Amino acid sequence: MNRKDLLGLYDLTTEEIEEILRLGLYFKTALKRGEKEHPALKGRSVVLLFYENSTRTRTSFELAAKFSGASVVNISVATSSVQKGETLVDTGKTLDAMKNDFIIIRHPMGGAPKLLAETVKAHVVNGGDGINEHPTQALLDMLTLKEHFGRIEGLKVAILGDIRHSRVAKSNLYGLTKLGAEVRLFAPKTLMPERLEREGAILCSSREEAVRGADAVMGLRIQLERQKGGNFPSLGEYAKYYGLDEQILSYAKKSALVLHPGPVNRGVELTSAVIDGKQSRIEDQVLSGLSVRMAVLSLLAGEEKV
Ligand code: NCD
């Protein structure tokens, strides 16, 4: 892969996505064997700059960098100079002056990683920007599917939930369609951006329509922190009319997988029976995440080809 930054899947070519997935699968197989030492980033440094809450994405990037041999620094925005009014660009310049090699950024504003990437020498990786993109999440979802089915092409993937505020849904739509999957979206009308039809999505008018014959069903969290309210009557009604339970899941293929980026609100977007059921791959997604982030870091660093 010949680029400095990973900002989104919208810009990536099919070949680049395939290269990341190939290397991701290699790392995942190695991690399953207990091999956690890979020297691709030896002698380099990685800064995690998270302006938003995160458990799994942050931990996953941190472990990916450490397993790849890098020195890792975690900036806690709550106690950094950002609180004194420093701009993102100035924070980036400071990190550059320390000869830092990578910045992993999560930011509530769509486009923040791009702005940073344009002004720093370090490689920038988008760990989620507003409602725009979350490329490594979609790559890990794709790796989970690719490992299980042996392919992405021809798969039917249903994504249910708060599509409007979901950067995960958007990155998945761009990535999955590039690799030849069919992406069906279902959300309450107030949470369904119609422009996504132009990006190749099939907009469905019921859960059954989205899930029927699907190879994978992905649930999304309602992003209450990004909503002003009024998009649906209550969480209870959301679960009843828009969530995924075993009855709705029975419309999918028997072999279908259930995915969710986490954190899950049990009983809202998915019932506990679905989360803990046989078809759920939610835990496997976490290992895919670590693997795919190792792949992204080493490919951006210009190391490792498989
Ligand atoms: C997602 C995110 O932050 O965009 N979570 C994640 O990265 N695992 C989805 C979410 O917060 O619901």
Boltz pocket constraint, residues with backbone or C-beta under 6 A from the ligand:
constraints:
  - pocket:
      binder: B
      contacts: [[A, 53], [A, 56], [A, 57], [A, 127], [A, 128], [A, 134], [A, 137], [A, 167], [A, 168], [A, 220], [A, 221], [A, 261], [A, 262], [A, 263]]
      max_distance: 6.0
